Amino acid sequence: MEITICQDKTSWDKGILTNPQTSFLQSWEWGEFQRAAGLEPVRLQVLDGEKVVGQAQGFVHRLGLGVKYL
């Protein structure tokens, strides 16, 4: 298994479709909405070979003095 940063909308959406219980807060579009609001989305995918077995989206928050959290 491998964890990667996803930068491909098609791959992300495919992973979302494989899990019907996923919240809209994990959608690519929500990440882009947050980007427009000033937060940087980070999209992580867990891969088993070529198959997406998990994914999560978080946002980088800046506190000042170079301190950030996800």
C-alpha positions as CSV (number, residue, x, y, z in Angstrom):
1,M,0.0,0.0,0.0
2,E,1.1,3.5,-0.7
3,I,-0.2,7.0,0.3
4,T,0.0,9.7,-2.4
5,I,-1.1,13.2,-2.8
6,C,-3.8,13.3,-5.5
7,Q,-3.7,16.2,-8.0
8,D,-6.0,14.6,-10.6
9,K,-9.8,15.4,-10.4
10,T,-10.8,12.3,-12.4
11,S,-8.9,10.0,-10.1
12,W,-10.3,11.7,-7.0
13,D,-13.9,11.6,-8.3
14,K,-13.4,7.9,-9.1
15,G,-12.4,7.2,-5.5
16,I,-15.4,9.1,-4.2
17,L,-17.8,7.1,-6.4
18,T,-16.5,3.8,-5.0
19,N,-17.7,4.8,-1.5
20,P,-21.3,5.8,-1.4
21,Q,-21.1,6.9,2.2
22,T,-18.7,9.7,1.4
23,S,-19.7,13.3,2.5
24,F,-19.8,16.2,0.0
25,L,-17.1,17.7,2.3
26,Q,-14.7,15.2,0.6
27,S,-15.6,16.2,-2.9
28,W,-13.1,17.9,-5.3
29,E,-15.6,20.8,-5.7
30,W,-15.6,21.4,-1.9
31,G,-11.8,21.6,-2.0
32,E,-11.9,24.1,-4.8
33,F,-14.5,26.2,-2.9
34,Q,-12.1,26.2,0.1
35,R,-9.2,27.2,-2.1
36,A,-11.2,30.2,-3.3
37,A,-11.8,31.0,0.4
38,G,-8.0,31.0,1.0
39,L,-7.3,27.5,2.3
40,E,-5.1,25.1,0.5
41,P,-6.6,21.6,-0.1
42,V,-4.5,18.5,0.5
43,R,-6.0,15.3,-1.0
44,L,-4.5,12.0,0.1
45,Q,-5.2,8.7,-1.5
46,V,-4.3,5.2,-0.2
47,L,-3.5,2.9,-3.1
48,D,-3.2,-0.9,-3.2
49,G,-1.5,-1.2,-6.6
50,E,-3.6,0.8,-8.9
51,K,-6.8,0.5,-6.8
52,V,-7.9,3.4,-4.6
53,V,-8.8,1.9,-1.2
54,G,-9.1,5.1,0.8
55,Q,-8.8,8.9,0.5
56,A,-9.2,12.0,2.7
57,Q,-9.2,15.7,2.1
58,G,-7.9,18.3,4.5
59,F,-7.0,22.0,4.4
60,V,-3.9,23.8,5.4
61,H,-4.6,26.5,8.0
62,R,-1.9,29.1,8.7
63,L,-1.5,30.5,12.2
64,G,1.3,33.0,11.5
65,L,5.1,32.8,12.3
66,G,5.3,29.9,9.8
67,V,3.0,27.6,11.8
68,K,0.5,25.6,9.9
69,Y,-1.8,22.7,10.6
70,L,-4.0,20.4,8.5
